[in-house]
Amino acid sequence: MDKKLTLIAKYEVWDVVYEPGDKNIVGCRWVFRIKRDANGKILKYCTHPVAQGFTQIYGVDFQETFTPVARLSSI
């Protein structure tokens, strides 16, 4: 987790901003995973901060959703 937080600070992934009074704040949670090879030997420990998007309310916190999709013909 410390390694991931160091990288986030180094590459300036996000900024600290003031809380908007009329919006819900999306929290985050850390997900821990162990990567193993084919024999079951531990390769590395992985951590990922994941947003808790289920706390948002449609029409209050956002108006639309989309997922960027790349087609092979576009590339």
PDB file of N, CA, C and O in Angstrom:
ATOM      1  N   MET A   1       0.829  -1.180   0.000  1.00  0.00           N
ATOM      2  CA  MET A   1       0.000   0.000   0.000  1.00  0.00           C
ATOM      3  C   MET A   1       0.880   1.252   0.000  1.00  0.00           C
ATOM      4  O   MET A   1       0.587   2.225  -0.696  1.00  0.00           O
ATOM      5  N   ASP A   2       1.953   1.220   0.781  1.00  0.00           N
ATOM      6  CA  ASP A   2       2.861   2.372   0.814  1.00  0.00           C
ATOM      7  C   ASP A   2       3.496   2.609  -0.557  1.00  0.00           C
ATOM      8  O   ASP A   2       3.660   3.751  -0.986  1.00  0.00           O
ATOM      9  N   LYS A   3       3.849   1.517  -1.236  1.00  0.00           N
ATOM     10  CA  LYS A   3       4.445   1.631  -2.563  1.00  0.00           C
ATOM     11  C   LYS A   3       3.466   2.282  -3.543  1.00  0.00           C
ATOM     12  O   LYS A   3       3.852   3.143  -4.335  1.00  0.00           O
ATOM     13  N   LYS A   4       2.202   1.866  -3.485  1.00  0.00           N
ATOM     14  CA  LYS A   4       1.184   2.423  -4.385  1.00  0.00           C
ATOM     15  C   LYS A   4       0.939   3.903  -4.065  1.00  0.00           C
ATOM     16  O   LYS A   4       0.818   4.714  -4.982  1.00  0.00           O
ATOM     17  N   LEU A   5       0.865   4.263  -2.790  1.00  0.00           N
ATOM     18  CA  LEU A   5       0.663   5.658  -2.411  1.00  0.00           C
ATOM     19  C   LEU A   5       1.839   6.538  -2.814  1.00  0.00           C
ATOM     20  O   LEU A   5       1.656   7.699  -3.181  1.00  0.00           O
ATOM     21  N   THR A   6       3.047   5.984  -2.745  1.00  0.00           N
ATOM     22  CA  THR A   6       4.229   6.726  -3.189  1.00  0.00           C
ATOM     23  C   THR A   6       4.161   7.012  -4.681  1.00  0.00           C
ATOM     24  O   THR A   6       4.478   8.120  -5.114  1.00  0.00           O
ATOM     25  N   LEU A   7       3.749   6.020  -5.475  1.00  0.00           N
ATOM     26  CA  LEU A   7       3.618   6.211  -6.918  1.00  0.00           C
ATOM     27  C   LEU A   7       2.515   7.217  -7.256  1.00  0.00           C
ATOM     28  O   LEU A   7       2.669   8.026  -8.171  1.00  0.00           O
ATOM     29  N   ILE A   8       1.403   7.164  -6.515  1.00  0.00           N
ATOM     30  CA  ILE A   8       0.308   8.113  -6.737  1.00  0.00           C
ATOM     31  C   ILE A   8       0.785   9.535  -6.475  1.00  0.00           C
ATOM     32  O   ILE A   8       0.453  10.446  -7.233  1.00  0.00           O
ATOM     33  N   ALA A   9       1.557   9.738  -5.412  1.00  0.00           N
ATOM     34  CA  ALA A   9       2.084  11.067  -5.095  1.00  0.00           C
ATOM     35  C   ALA A   9       3.135  11.498  -6.120  1.00  0.00           C
ATOM     36  O   ALA A   9       3.179  12.666  -6.504  1.00  0.00           O
ATOM     37  N   LYS A  10       3.971  10.571  -6.562  1.00  0.00           N
ATOM     38  CA  LYS A  10       5.034  10.891  -7.515  1.00  0.00           C
ATOM     39  C   LYS A  10       4.474  11.354  -8.859  1.00  0.00           C
ATOM     40  O   LYS A  10       4.955  12.333  -9.430  1.00  0.00           O
ATOM     41  N   TYR A  11       3.471  10.658  -9.359  1.00  0.00           N
ATOM     42  CA  TYR A  11       2.906  10.975 -10.663  1.00  0.00           C
ATOM     43  C   TYR A  11       1.722  11.936 -10.596  1.00  0.00           C
ATOM     44  O   TYR A  11       1.093  12.218 -11.616  1.00  0.00           O
ATOM     45  N   GLU A  12       1.417  12.439  -9.403  1.00  0.00           N
ATOM     46  CA  GLU A  12       0.346  13.418  -9.187  1.00  0.00           C
ATOM     47  C   GLU A  12      -0.961  12.967  -9.840  1.00  0.00           C
ATOM     48  O   GLU A  12      -1.531  13.664 -10.678  1.00  0.00           O
ATOM     49  N   VAL A  13      -1.415  11.785  -9.433  1.00  0.00           N
ATOM     50  CA  VAL A  13      -2.612  11.176 -10.014  1.00  0.00           C
ATOM     51  C   VAL A  13      -3.861  11.961  -9.654  1.00  0.00           C
ATOM     52  O   VAL A  13      -4.762  12.089 -10.483  1.00  0.00           O
ATOM     53  N   TRP A  14      -3.940  12.489  -8.441  1.00  0.00           N
ATOM     54  CA  TRP A  14      -5.102  13.275  -8.069  1.00  0.00           C
ATOM     55  C   TRP A  14      -4.698  14.473  -7.230  1.00  0.00           C
ATOM     56  O   TRP A  14      -3.585  14.532  -6.708  1.00  0.00           O
ATOM     57  N   ASP A  15      -5.602  15.417  -7.107  1.00  0.00           N
ATOM     58  CA  ASP A  15      -5.383  16.620  -6.319  1.00  0.00           C
ATOM     59  C   ASP A  15      -6.349  16.633  -5.140  1.00  0.00           C
ATOM     60  O   ASP A  15      -7.448  16.084  -5.218  1.00  0.00           O
ATOM     61  N   VAL A  16      -5.934  17.257  -4.061  1.00  0.00           N
ATOM     62  CA  VAL A  16      -6.811  17.458  -2.918  1.00  0.00           C
ATOM     63  C   VAL A  16      -7.637  18.705  -3.211  1.00  0.00           C
ATOM     64  O   VAL A  16      -7.080  19.761  -3.512  1.00  0.00           O
ATOM     65  N   VAL A  17      -8.966  18.591  -3.125  1.00  0.00           N
ATOM     66  CA  VAL A  17      -9.866  19.706  -3.409  1.00  0.00           C
ATOM     67  C   VAL A  17     -10.839  19.863  -2.252  1.00  0.00           C
ATOM     68  O   VAL A  17     -10.976  18.970  -1.415  1.00  0.00           O
ATOM     69  N   TYR A  18     -11.511  21.004  -2.215  1.00  0.00           N
ATOM     70  CA  TYR A  18     -12.513  21.237  -1.187  1.00  0.00           C
ATOM     71  C   TYR A  18     -13.773  20.425  -1.484  1.00  0.00           C
ATOM     72  O   TYR A  18     -14.102  20.179  -2.644  1.00  0.00           O
ATOM     73  N   GLU A  19     -14.457  20.021  -0.453  1.00  0.00           N
ATOM     74  CA  GLU A  19     -15.682  19.227  -0.598  1.00  0.00           C
ATOM     75  C   GLU A  19     -16.828  20.120  -1.081  1.00  0.00           C
ATOM     76  O   GLU A  19     -17.136  21.128  -0.445  1.00  0.00           O
ATOM     77  N   PRO A  20     -17.461  19.754  -2.207  1.00  0.00           N
ATOM     78  CA  PRO A  20     -18.621  20.526  -2.653  1.00  0.00           C
ATOM     79  C   PRO A  20     -19.808  20.227  -1.731  1.00  0.00           C
ATOM     80  O   PRO A  20     -20.084  19.072  -1.407  1.00  0.00           O
ATOM     81  N   GLY A  21     -20.489  21.268  -1.326  1.00  0.00           N
ATOM     82  CA  GLY A  21     -21.556  21.100  -0.346  1.00  0.00           C
ATOM     83  C   GLY A  21     -22.776  20.354  -0.854  1.00  0.00           C
ATOM     84  O   GLY A  21     -23.468  19.711  -0.066  1.00  0.00           O
ATOM     85  N   ASP A  22     -23.059  20.422  -2.153  1.00  0.00           N
ATOM     86  CA  ASP A  22     -24.286  19.822  -2.679  1.00  0.00           C
ATOM     87  C   ASP A  22     -24.066  18.460  -3.338  1.00  0.00           C
ATOM     88  O   ASP A  22     -24.984  17.941  -3.972  1.00  0.00           O
ATOM     89  N   LYS A  23     -22.883  17.872  -3.208  1.00  0.00           N
ATOM     90  CA  LYS A  23     -22.573  16.590  -3.855  1.00  0.00           C
ATOM     91  C   LYS A  23     -22.170  15.556  -2.819  1.00  0.00           C
ATOM     92  O   LYS A  23     -21.658  15.890  -1.750  1.00  0.00           O
ATOM     93  N   ASN A  24     -22.408  14.297  -3.152  1.00  0.00           N
ATOM     94  CA  ASN A  24     -21.943  13.202  -2.306  1.00  0.00           C
ATOM     95  C   ASN A  24     -20.480  12.906  -2.626  1.00  0.00           C
ATOM     96  O   ASN A  24     -20.056  12.994  -3.779  1.00  0.00           O
ATOM     97  N   ILE A  25     -19.732  12.562  -1.619  1.00  0.00           N
ATOM     98  CA  ILE A  25     -18.328  12.227  -1.794  1.00  0.00           C
ATOM     99  C   ILE A  25     -18.222  10.725  -2.038  1.00  0.00           C
ATOM    100  O   ILE A  25     -18.771   9.918  -1.287  1.00  0.00           O
ATOM    101  N   VAL A  26     -17.509  10.367  -3.097  1.00  0.00           N
ATOM    102  CA  VAL A  26     -17.294   8.957  -3.413  1.00  0.00           C
ATOM    103  C   VAL A  26     -16.077   8.491  -2.628  1.00  0.00           C
ATOM    104  O   VAL A  26     -14.974   9.010  -2.800  1.00  0.00           O
ATOM    105  N   GLY A  27     -16.288   7.525  -1.781  1.00  0.00           N
ATOM    106  CA  GLY A  27     -15.199   6.986  -0.984  1.00  0.00           C
ATOM    107  C   GLY A  27     -14.389   5.977  -1.775  1.00  0.00           C
ATOM    108  O   GLY A  27     -14.690   5.691  -2.934  1.00  0.00           O
ATOM    109  N   CYS A  28     -13.368   5.445  -1.143  1.00  0.00           N
ATOM    110  CA  CYS A  28     -12.602   4.395  -1.790  1.00  0.00           C
ATOM    111  C   CYS A  28     -12.240   3.343  -0.759  1.00  0.00           C
ATOM    112  O   CYS A  28     -12.277   3.579   0.448  1.00  0.00           O
ATOM    113  N   ARG A  29     -11.896   2.191  -1.267  1.00  0.00           N
ATOM    114  CA  ARG A  29     -11.533   1.067  -0.431  1.00  0.00           C
ATOM    115  C   ARG A  29     -10.326   0.398  -1.076  1.00  0.00           C
ATOM    116  O   ARG A  29     -10.205   0.393  -2.301  1.00  0.00           O
ATOM    117  N   TRP A  30      -9.445  -0.158  -0.278  1.00  0.00           N
ATOM    118  CA  TRP A  30      -8.277  -0.854  -0.798  1.00  0.00           C
ATOM    119  C   TRP A  30      -8.616  -2.324  -1.012  1.00  0.00           C
ATOM    120  O   TRP A  30      -9.200  -2.971  -0.143  1.00  0.00           O
ATOM    121  N   VAL A  31      -8.246  -2.839  -2.170  1.00  0.00           N
ATOM    122  CA  VAL A  31      -8.434  -4.244  -2.496  1.00  0.00           C
ATOM    123  C   VAL A  31      -7.054  -4.886  -2.518  1.00  0.00           C
ATOM    124  O   VAL A  31      -6.147  -4.404  -3.197  1.00  0.00           O
ATOM    125  N   PHE A  32      -6.904  -5.971  -1.774  1.00  0.00           N
ATOM    126  CA  PHE A  32      -5.622  -6.665  -1.684  1.00  0.00           C
ATOM    127  C   PHE A  32      -5.721  -7.988  -2.426  1.00  0.00           C
ATOM    128  O   PHE A  32      -6.720  -8.699  -2.311  1.00  0.00           O
ATOM    129  N   ARG A  33      -4.684  -8.317  -3.188  1.00  0.00           N
ATOM    130  CA  ARG A  33      -4.671  -9.554  -3.953  1.00  0.00           C
ATOM    131  C   ARG A  33      -3.246 -10.122  -3.954  1.00  0.00           C
ATOM    132  O   ARG A  33      -2.267  -9.376  -3.951  1.00  0.00           O
ATOM    133  N   ILE A  34      -3.154 -11.440  -3.960  1.00  0.00           N
ATOM    134  CA  ILE A  34      -1.871 -12.117  -4.044  1.00  0.00           C
ATOM    135  C   ILE A  34      -1.755 -12.728  -5.428  1.00  0.00           C
ATOM    136  O   ILE A  34      -2.594 -13.539  -5.819  1.00  0.00           O
ATOM    137  N   LYS A  35      -0.724 -12.350  -6.175  1.00  0.00           N
ATOM    138  CA  LYS A  35      -0.469 -12.929  -7.500  1.00  0.00           C
ATOM    139  C   LYS A  35       0.417 -14.152  -7.329  1.00  0.00           C
ATOM    140  O   LYS A  35       1.450 -14.095  -6.661  1.00  0.00           O
ATOM    141  N   ARG A  36       0.003 -15.261  -7.940  1.00  0.00           N
ATOM    142  CA  ARG A  36       0.753 -16.518  -7.840  1.00  0.00           C
ATOM    143  C   ARG A  36       1.105 -17.028  -9.226  1.00  0.00           C
ATOM    144  O   ARG A  36       0.437 -16.706 -10.209  1.00  0.00           O
ATOM    145  N   ASP A  37       2.175 -17.838  -9.295  1.00  0.00           N
ATOM    146  CA  ASP A  37       2.528 -18.455 -10.569  1.00  0.00           C
ATOM    147  C   ASP A  37       1.784 -19.779 -10.716  1.00  0.00           C
ATOM    148  O   ASP A  37       0.921 -20.100  -9.899  1.00  0.00           O
ATOM    149  N   ALA A  38       2.110 -20.544 -11.746  1.00  0.00           N
ATOM    150  CA  ALA A  38       1.406 -21.797 -12.027  1.00  0.00           C
ATOM    151  C   ALA A  38       1.590 -22.830 -10.926  1.00  0.00           C
ATOM    152  O   ALA A  38       0.727 -23.689 -10.746  1.00  0.00           O
ATOM    153  N   ASN A  39       2.691 -22.771 -10.188  1.00  0.00           N
ATOM    154  CA  ASN A  39       2.955 -23.722  -9.102  1.00  0.00           C
ATOM    155  C   ASN A  39       2.381 -23.279  -7.766  1.00  0.00           C
ATOM    156  O   ASN A  39       2.468 -24.016  -6.783  1.00  0.00           O
ATOM    157  N   GLY A  40       1.806 -22.106  -7.714  1.00  0.00           N
ATOM    158  CA  GLY A  40       1.228 -21.602  -6.472  1.00  0.00           C
ATOM    159  C   GLY A  40       2.180 -20.757  -5.655  1.00  0.00           C
ATOM    160  O   GLY A  40       1.829 -20.309  -4.563  1.00  0.00           O
ATOM    161  N   LYS A  41       3.375 -20.532  -6.163  1.00  0.00           N
ATOM    162  CA  LYS A  41       4.356 -19.703  -5.458  1.00  0.00           C
ATOM    163  C   LYS A  41       3.934 -18.230  -5.557  1.00  0.00           C
ATOM    164  O   LYS A  41       3.491 -17.777  -6.612  1.00  0.00           O
ATOM    165  N   ILE A  42       4.073 -17.496  -4.466  1.00  0.00           N
ATOM    166  CA  ILE A  42       3.687 -16.089  -4.436  1.00  0.00           C
ATOM    167  C   ILE A  42       4.678 -15.270  -5.250  1.00  0.00           C
ATOM    168  O   ILE A  42       5.879 -15.279  -4.980  1.00  0.00           O
ATOM    169  N   LEU A  43       4.159 -14.561  -6.253  1.00  0.00           N
ATOM    170  CA  LEU A  43       4.997 -13.680  -7.070  1.00  0.00           C
ATOM    171  C   LEU A  43       5.066 -12.284  -6.480  1.00  0.00           C
ATOM    172  O   LEU A  43       6.150 -11.722  -6.326  1.00  0.00           O
ATOM    173  N   LYS A  44       3.887 -11.715  -6.144  1.00  0.00           N
ATOM    174  CA  LYS A  44       3.853 -10.379  -5.556  1.00  0.00           C
ATOM    175  C   LYS A  44       2.509 -10.137  -4.887  1.00  0.00           C
ATOM    176  O   LYS A  44       1.523 -10.828  -5.145  1.00  0.00           O
ATOM    177  N   TYR A  45       2.505  -9.140  -4.026  1.00  0.00           N
ATOM    178  CA  TYR A  45       1.289  -8.699  -3.363  1.00  0.00           C
ATOM    179  C   TYR A  45       0.811  -7.437  -4.067  1.00  0.00           C
ATOM    180  O   TYR A  45       1.585  -6.494  -4.230  1.00  0.00           O
ATOM    181  N   CYS A  46      -0.443  -7.405  -4.484  1.00  0.00           N
ATOM    182  CA  CYS A  46      -0.991  -6.273  -5.226  1.00  0.00           C
ATOM    183  C   CYS A  46      -2.027  -5.544  -4.375  1.00  0.00           C
ATOM    184  O   CYS A  46      -2.782  -6.162  -3.624  1.00  0.00           O
ATOM    185  N   THR A  47      -2.048  -4.229  -4.505  1.00  0.00           N
ATOM    186  CA  THR A  47      -3.070  -3.414  -3.855  1.00  0.00           C
ATOM    187  C   THR A  47      -3.633  -2.446  -4.883  1.00  0.00           C
ATOM    188  O   THR A  47      -2.906  -1.958  -5.748  1.00  0.00           O
ATOM    189  N   HIS A  48      -4.916  -2.171  -4.788  1.00  0.00           N
ATOM    190  CA  HIS A  48      -5.575  -1.242  -5.696  1.00  0.00           C
ATOM    191  C   HIS A  48      -6.604  -0.430  -4.924  1.00  0.00           C
ATOM    192  O   HIS A  48      -7.452  -1.010  -4.245  1.00  0.00           O
ATOM    193  N   PRO A  49      -6.555   0.910  -5.009  1.00  0.00           N
ATOM    194  CA  PRO A  49      -7.657   1.690  -4.449  1.00  0.00           C
ATOM    195  C   PRO A  49      -8.830   1.653  -5.436  1.00  0.00           C
ATOM    196  O   PRO A  49      -8.653   1.920  -6.625  1.00  0.00           O
ATOM    197  N   VAL A  50     -10.013   1.325  -4.944  1.00  0.00           N
ATOM    198  CA  VAL A  50     -11.196   1.180  -5.798  1.00  0.00           C
ATOM    199  C   VAL A  50     -12.272   2.142  -5.309  1.00  0.00           C
ATOM    200  O   VAL A  50     -12.575   2.189  -4.117  1.00  0.00           O
ATOM    201  N   ALA A  51     -12.846   2.907  -6.232  1.00  0.00           N
ATOM    202  CA  ALA A  51     -13.893   3.877  -5.886  1.00  0.00           C
ATOM    203  C   ALA A  51     -15.198   3.160  -5.553  1.00  0.00           C
ATOM    204  O   ALA A  51     -15.533   2.147  -6.167  1.00  0.00           O
ATOM    205  N   GLN A  52     -15.920   3.685  -4.589  1.00  0.00           N
ATOM    206  CA  GLN A  52     -17.221   3.138  -4.196  1.00  0.00           C
ATOM    207  C   GLN A  52     -18.313   3.946  -4.904  1.00  0.00           C
ATOM    208  O   GLN A  52     -18.979   4.784  -4.297  1.00  0.00           O
ATOM    209  N   GLY A  53     -18.479   3.675  -6.195  1.00  0.00           N
ATOM    210  CA  GLY A  53     -19.403   4.434  -7.018  1.00  0.00           C
ATOM    211  C   GLY A  53     -20.863   4.240  -6.667  1.00  0.00           C
ATOM    212  O   GLY A  53     -21.708   5.027  -7.092  1.00  0.00           O
ATOM    213  N   PHE A  54     -21.179   3.201  -5.894  1.00  0.00           N
ATOM    214  CA  PHE A  54     -22.573   2.955  -5.528  1.00  0.00           C
ATOM    215  C   PHE A  54     -23.128   4.015  -4.595  1.00  0.00           C
ATOM    216  O   PHE A  54     -24.330   4.026  -4.331  1.00  0.00           O
ATOM    217  N   THR A  55     -22.280   4.913  -4.085  1.00  0.00           N
ATOM    218  CA  THR A  55     -22.762   5.961  -3.188  1.00  0.00           C
ATOM    219  C   THR A  55     -23.303   7.163  -3.949  1.00  0.00           C
ATOM    220  O   THR A  55     -23.879   8.064  -3.339  1.00  0.00           O
ATOM    221  N   GLN A  56     -23.131   7.197  -5.275  1.00  0.00           N
ATOM    222  CA  GLN A  56     -23.621   8.311  -6.073  1.00  0.00           C
ATOM    223  C   GLN A  56     -25.106   8.154  -6.376  1.00  0.00           C
ATOM    224  O   GLN A  56     -25.628   7.040  -6.431  1.00  0.00           O
ATOM    225  N   ILE A  57     -25.775   9.280  -6.570  1.00  0.00           N
ATOM    226  CA  ILE A  57     -27.203   9.300  -6.883  1.00  0.00           C
ATOM    227  C   ILE A  57     -27.375   9.931  -8.256  1.00  0.00           C
ATOM    228  O   ILE A  57     -26.889  11.034  -8.507  1.00  0.00           O
ATOM    229  N   TYR A  58     -28.077   9.219  -9.153  1.00  0.00           N
ATOM    230  CA  TYR A  58     -28.297   9.722 -10.506  1.00  0.00           C
ATOM    231  C   TYR A  58     -29.121  11.007 -10.457  1.00  0.00           C
ATOM    232  O   TYR A  58     -30.117  11.083  -9.738  1.00  0.00           O
ATOM    233  N   GLY A  59     -28.711  11.998 -11.208  1.00  0.00           N
ATOM    234  CA  GLY A  59     -29.404  13.280 -11.246  1.00  0.00           C
ATOM    235  C   GLY A  59     -28.899  14.261 -10.212  1.00  0.00           C
ATOM    236  O   GLY A  59     -29.113  15.465 -10.353  1.00  0.00           O
ATOM    237  N   VAL A  60     -28.229  13.773  -9.166  1.00  0.00           N
ATOM    238  CA  VAL A  60     -27.674  14.651  -8.140  1.00  0.00           C
ATOM    239  C   VAL A  60     -26.162  14.760  -8.323  1.00  0.00           C
ATOM    240  O   VAL A  60     -25.615  15.860  -8.404  1.00  0.00           O
ATOM    241  N   ASP A  61     -25.496  13.614  -8.387  1.00  0.00           N
ATOM    242  CA  ASP A  61     -24.042  13.577  -8.483  1.00  0.00           C
ATOM    243  C   ASP A  61     -23.545  13.438  -9.922  1.00  0.00           C
ATOM    244  O   ASP A  61     -22.413  13.823 -10.217  1.00  0.00           O
ATOM    245  N   PHE A  62     -24.356  12.903 -10.810  1.00  0.00           N
ATOM    246  CA  PHE A  62     -23.961  12.758 -12.205  1.00  0.00           C
ATOM    247  C   PHE A  62     -25.203  12.731 -13.073  1.00  0.00           C
ATOM    248  O   PHE A  62     -26.303  12.462 -12.590  1.00  0.00           O
ATOM    249  N   GLN A  63     -25.023  13.013 -14.375  1.00  0.00           N
ATOM    250  CA  GLN A  63     -26.148  13.055 -15.305  1.00  0.00           C
ATOM    251  C   GLN A  63     -26.121  11.895 -16.301  1.00  0.00           C
ATOM    252  O   GLN A  63     -27.173  11.420 -16.730  1.00  0.00           O
ATOM    253  N   GLU A  64     -24.930  11.442 -16.665  1.00  0.00           N
ATOM    254  CA  GLU A  64     -24.834  10.363 -17.637  1.00  0.00           C
ATOM    255  C   GLU A  64     -23.591   9.523 -17.347  1.00  0.00           C
ATOM    256  O   GLU A  64     -22.666   9.974 -16.672  1.00  0.00           O
ATOM    257  N   THR A  65     -23.585   8.319 -17.860  1.00  0.00           N
ATOM    258  CA  THR A  65     -22.428   7.444 -17.727  1.00  0.00           C
ATOM    259  C   THR A  65     -22.006   6.977 -19.106  1.00  0.00           C
ATOM    260  O   THR A  65     -22.821   6.913 -20.027  1.00  0.00           O
ATOM    261  N   PHE A  66     -20.749   6.655 -19.243  1.00  0.00           N
ATOM    262  CA  PHE A  66     -20.255   6.126 -20.512  1.00  0.00           C
ATOM    263  C   PHE A  66     -19.022   5.278 -20.232  1.00  0.00           C
ATOM    264  O   PHE A  66     -18.372   5.418 -19.196  1.00  0.00           O
ATOM    265  N   THR A  67     -18.721   4.415 -21.160  1.00  0.00           N
ATOM    266  CA  THR A  67     -17.533   3.588 -21.092  1.00  0.00           C
ATOM    267  C   THR A  67     -16.793   3.734 -22.415  1.00  0.00           C
ATOM    268  O   THR A  67     -17.338   3.407 -23.469  1.00  0.00           O
ATOM    269  N   PRO A  68     -15.563   4.219 -22.370  1.00  0.00           N
ATOM    270  CA  PRO A  68     -14.801   4.333 -23.601  1.00  0.00           C
ATOM    271  C   PRO A  68     -14.439   2.947 -24.140  1.00  0.00           C
ATOM    272  O   PRO A  68     -13.918   2.105 -23.410  1.00  0.00           O
ATOM    273  N   VAL A  69     -14.718   2.725 -25.408  1.00  0.00           N
ATOM    274  CA  VAL A  69     -14.445   1.441 -26.028  1.00  0.00           C
ATOM    275  C   VAL A  69     -13.631   1.680 -27.292  1.00  0.00           C
ATOM    276  O   VAL A  69     -13.994   2.519 -28.117  1.00  0.00           O
ATOM    277  N   ALA A  70     -12.548   0.957 -27.446  1.00  0.00           N
ATOM    278  CA  ALA A  70     -11.729   1.077 -28.643  1.00  0.00           C
ATOM    279  C   ALA A  70     -11.922  -0.165 -29.508  1.00  0.00           C
ATOM    280  O   ALA A  70     -11.795  -1.293 -29.032  1.00  0.00           O
ATOM    281  N   ARG A  71     -12.228   0.057 -30.773  1.00  0.00           N
ATOM    282  CA  ARG A  71     -12.333  -1.044 -31.724  1.00  0.00           C
ATOM    283  C   ARG A  71     -10.985  -1.263 -32.389  1.00  0.00           C
ATOM    284  O   ARG A  71     -10.197  -0.329 -32.537  1.00  0.00           O
ATOM    285  N   LEU A  72     -10.728  -2.477 -32.781  1.00  0.00           N
ATOM    286  CA  LEU A  72      -9.459  -2.779 -33.441  1.00  0.00           C
ATOM    287  C   LEU A  72      -9.322  -1.983 -34.739  1.00  0.00           C
ATOM    288  O   LEU A  72      -8.220  -1.560 -35.090  1.00  0.00           O
ATOM    289  N   SER A  73     -10.432  -1.774 -35.456  1.00  0.00           N
ATOM    290  CA  SER A  73     -10.360  -0.999 -36.698  1.00  0.00           C
ATOM    291  C   SER A  73     -10.046   0.475 -36.440  1.00  0.00           C
ATOM    292  O   SER A  73      -9.508   1.147 -37.319  1.00  0.00           O
ATOM    293  N   SER A  74     -10.366   0.984 -35.266  1.00  0.00           N
ATOM    294  CA  SER A  74     -10.061   2.380 -34.929  1.00  0.00           C
ATOM    295  C   SER A  74      -8.584   2.585 -34.664  1.00  0.00           C
ATOM    296  O   SER A  74      -8.030   3.655 -34.916  1.00  0.00           O
ATOM    297  N   ILE A  75      -7.967   1.555 -34.160  1.00  0.00           N
ATOM    298  CA  ILE A  75      -6.541   1.660 -33.803  1.00  0.00           C
ATOM    299  C   ILE A  75      -5.702   1.504 -35.047  1.00  0.00           C
ATOM    300  O   ILE A  75      -4.475   1.560 -34.974  1.00  0.00           O
TER     301      ILE A  75
END
